[in-house]
Amino acid sequence: MSRQLPPQPNLEQLKKQAKDLLRAIQSGDPEAFSILRQHLPRLGGATGAPAGADEVSLQEVQFSLAREYGFRDWNWLQAVVQVDFE
């Protein structure tokens, strides 16, 4: 986990963050791709952005982002934000 939720997290902002990360991955940003590589076993030891980076789904990005925040998956992150903060 390398991120911390803000004091009042907003689900819409988290969704936007995931979409921004997806766009960064699709544009070949190696730093953005490294976040995915940490949480998606299918990417294995790939370095940089692979040729198939445009095949990364929003669900995979959301999963990786949730893991970055220390949650099991996107559904857990979403539930916590909705129940505890909205």
N, C-alpha and C positions, 0 to 999 in steps of 0.2 A: 504494500500500500504506500503510495507516495503522494496522495492528495487528501485533503481534509475538507469535509463539507463546510460551507459557510454557516454562520449561526442560524440563519433563516433560509434554508435551501428552498428553491423553487423548482418544481418539476419541469415547467416549461423552459426554464433556463438550462436545466440539465439535458433536456432533449435537444436544445439548440447547440449545446456544447458537444454532444455526440455527433450531430450533423456536421458541425465545423471540423471535428476530428476526422470524420469520414472524408470530407472534401480535401483535407490536408493529406490524408493517406493516398487518395486517388491522384493528387497532384504530384506525388512522389516525395513528400517530406519524410526523410529518414527518421527524424525525431518522433514524428507522429506514429510512424510504422513501428518503432521500437516499443511503444506502449502496447500495441497489439501483439507483438512477438512475445512479450512477457506472459500473456494470458491465453494465447491460442496455440495449443499443441500442434495443430496442423501446419503451422508456419515453421515449426522446428527451429533450426539454427540459422534461418535465413538472415542475411544482413542487408541493411538498406531496404529500399522498397522493391519487392519482387515485380516481375513483369505482370503478374496477375493481380496487382494491388487494386485494380478497378473491379475485381470480383469479390472484394471484401464487402460483406453486407452490413447494413445499419445495425442489425441485431448483434453481430459480432463486435461491432464498435461499442454498442451499449453495454454488452457483457464486459468488455475490457475496461470500460470507464467505471462500471460498478465495482469491478475488482480493484481498480485503482483507489476507490474510496473505501475499500475494505469490506464490501458486501459480497455475498455468495454469487449473486447475479443481478440483472437489471430489475427483475420483479421484486426482489427484496429491497433494493434501493428505492424503487418507486413506492412500495408499501410504507416504508419508514417515513419518507418525505410526506406522503399523503396523510398518514395517521398522526404523525408527531408534529408536523409543521404547517399543514394547510387547514 
